[in-house]
Amino acid sequence: MSVISRVVRIVPDVSVGLVALLFNLHGTLRYAAHHQVTPGSLASQSMEAIAEVPRYCLLSIGPSPLEFLYRLMYLCFIGCDIALACMVLLALRRLRVHYLWLPALGLVIGTCSIVVLAWAGAAVVGILWILSEIWKGISWVLAAVWAWIAPFGYVIGVVVGLVALIALMVWILQEFGPKGLFNLVAGVLLLIAFLAFARFLFRTVLLPFIHWLGVVLQPILHFLGILLGWLAVAIGWLFKILILGILLGMVCLLGITGLVGSIGRFAIDQIRAAWASGESVRGATLALFSIGTALALIFLVSAGTLESGPIAEPTVQTIGANSKPTGSIKKHLRHPRTPILQPSPVVVPQPPLRIAASIDRAWDASYLTLGISSPTTAMDEILPSSVGRWVQGAFRSASAPIFDALLLLLAVVMSLAGIVRGLFLREEREPKIMFYSKDLIVLVALPLFVVLAVLAANAQSEG
């Protein structure tokens, strides 16, 4: 396959990935434009202009994005309930009991996928920490042993050398006899004599000639050294600025393209998997697994995310006067010096709604709640503490996941349509859905290899 065809094939993935990132991170982009970049600069203005595009699109849906999110998630939850119920029809149509539990298992595994990955990452970090502590203990023991052996190192070396020499002589006597040992000793003596003669020849003949040649060529070599030094500096700066700058820029661009394209490919394959829900048991399992992963992502983003969207009508409370009138009203009318103060209504604003509250309200309104009152709180509680802190810091300035909810609703609708289509299929067909692209993985892996190579070269140069 040619390079042009590969590029054309990843264009839809990159486009969908860019749209998904833009709609999910436009709040974070706006926050960075105001707090992490110099206000009024070109970068700040560009970031604000980019963040305004999804903002206008979201404002077009109505004055309350959280209410719209609630409606989307309610439809998604109801659609999931209907999809699970329709699996009974597929089981009766195909006469296969696997439709009754494998798709439901796929939905559960997809919903718990992020939690499983988070705990797997925490387990890997814990194992690495344990291995590092074990290595520290082994290093300490070896250092203590070496500190005890070091004063006797010279003696130990001499003894080991003598033992090795005696062992070598015994082996030669056994293998080649006395003649072989005599030849070995003679060869060693001749080698020592040759090295001594070469040293004498170098110090008496070659070294004086080299000194004389250096005195004669010193001015020329000095001029050439200065010229080559300046040329090397110029070439080095040119290499760093042009070649390394362009190369690293292209590598980073390829890596970002691969990452964004991978996100887009995953979103596209979610829709493709949903459409294949009625083709086979594997297709139904993949469809509900993709829906579960979309739900897990929404739960993850909403856990710990705050957004002050439009809320319900403000609460009106009445606050009375400091001194209440006592006695009858006629007594106060006869004595006007004691005024009657009427209670005044005070509008008490409600705190901003959390995004999780909208999702939890939609979850409570659905049918299959499984005894869980708040899925976002459950997600936050079962995540590792370190991952939970990272989620709260990463998504605190993010916006409501309306785009993710729209993709989830599209996947649910496509899944229902695929189930209806599967009821009329005569034979099962195995879908070929990978959720990744080899070309995009290569684009993501290339910068990693380059960074590792640069770090290794830097460590080698420092060593």
Residue, then its C-alpha position, 0 to 999 in steps of 0.5 A: m500500500s502506498v504512502i498516499s493511500r495510507v494518509v487518505r485512510i487515516v484522514p477520517d480518523v484524525s478528523v473525528g479525533l480532532v472534533a472529539l478533543l475539541f468538544n471535550l477539552h474546549g473548557t480546559l483550553r479556555y482555562a489555559a488561555h486565561h491562566q497558563v498563557t500571557p493574556g492578550s498574546l497571540a497564543s492566548q487569542s488563538m486558544e480562545a478563538i479555537a475554544e469558541v467554536p464548540r462553545y457556539c455549537l453547544l449554545s445553539i442547543g439551548p440555554s442549559p447544557l446540563e439539562f440537555l446532557y440529562r436528556l441525552m443520558y436518559l435516552c442512552f440509559i433507556g436505549c441500553d435497557i431496550a438493547l438488553a431486552c432485544m437480546v432475548l429476541l435474538a436468542l429466540r430467533r437464533l436459538r442460542v442462549h449465549y445472546l442472553w449473557l455474553p452481551a450483558l457481560g460485554l456491557v459490564i466489562g466495557t463499563c468497568s474497563i477504565v477501572v480495570l486499567a487504572w488498577a492494573g496501572a496501580a498494580v504495575v507501579g506497586i510491583l515496580w516499587i517493590l522491585s526497586e526496594i528489593w534492588k536497594g536491599i541487594s545493592w546495600v548487601l553487595a556494597a557491605v560485602w565489597a566494603w569488607i572484601a576491598p582491603f584484601g582485594y590485592v591479595i585475593g587478586v594475586v592468589v586467584g591469578l596464581v591459582a589460575l596459572i597453576a590450573l592452566m599449567v596442569w591442564i597443558l601438561q595433561e593435554f599436550g605433555p611437557k613439550g606443549l608446556f615448554n612451547l608455551v613458556a618459550g612463546v611467552l618469553l619471545l612475546i615479552a622480548f619482542l614487546a621490550f624491543a618495540r618499546f626501545l625502538f619507539r622511545t629511541v627512534l619514532l618518538p624523537f621523529i614525531h617531536w621534530l615533525g610536530v615542531v615543523l607542522q605546528p603553525i599549519l596544524h594550529f591554523l587548520g585547528i582554528l578553522l576546523g573548530w569554527l567550522a564544527v561549531a557552525i555546522g553543529w549550530l546549523f544541525k541543531i537549529l535546522i535539522l534537529g528542530i525540523l526533525l523533532g517538530m515532524v516527529c512530534l507532529l506525527g505522534i500527535t497525529g497518531l494519538v488524535g487519529s487513534i481516538g477517532r478510530f476508536a470512536i468510529d469503530q464503536i459505531r461500526a461495532a454497534w451496527a454489527s450488534g445483530e450479526s452474531v454473538r461476537g458482534a452483539t458482545l462487541a457492540l455492548f462492550s463499545i457502549g460500555t466503554a463510552l459510558a465509562l469515559i463519561f462517568l470518568v469525566s463527570a467524576g469530580t467535574l464542576e460546571s456552573g450551568p443554568i440551574a432551577e429557579p432560585t429559592v426564596q426565603t423570608i427573613g424576619a426582623n430582629s425584634k418581633p412584636t409582642g401583644s395584640i395588634k391593637k396595642h401596637l396600633r395605639h403605641p406607634r413607637t413600636p413599629i411592626l416590621q414585616p418579613s422581607p423575601v430574600v433570594v438565596p442562590q443555589p450552588p452550581l449543579r455538578i455534571a455528575a448530578s445530571i448523569d445520576r438523575a438520568w440514571d435514576a430515571s432509567y429502569l435498570t439501575l442495579g441498585i446503584s444510586s450514583p454511577t459517577t460516585a461509584m466510579d470515583e470510589i472504586l478508582p485508586s486514590s492516585v488516579g482519582r486525584w489525577v481525574q479531579g485535577a485533569f477534568r476540573s476545568a472540562s466542560a460537560p461531555i455532551f459530545d461523548a453523550l451524542l456519540l453514545l446515543l448514536a452508538v445505542v441507536m445504531s445498536l438497536a438498528g443492528i439488532v432489528r437488522g439481525l432479526f432478518l439475517r439468515e446466517e451469522r457473520e463475524p464482524k472484523i473490528m479492531f478498535y485500532s489502526k496499525d498505521l496510527i500505532v506506528l505514528v504514536a510509537l515513532p516519537l517514543f523511540v526517538v525520545l528514548a534514543v535521545l535520552a540514551a544518547n544524552a546519558q551516554s554523553e554525560g557518562 
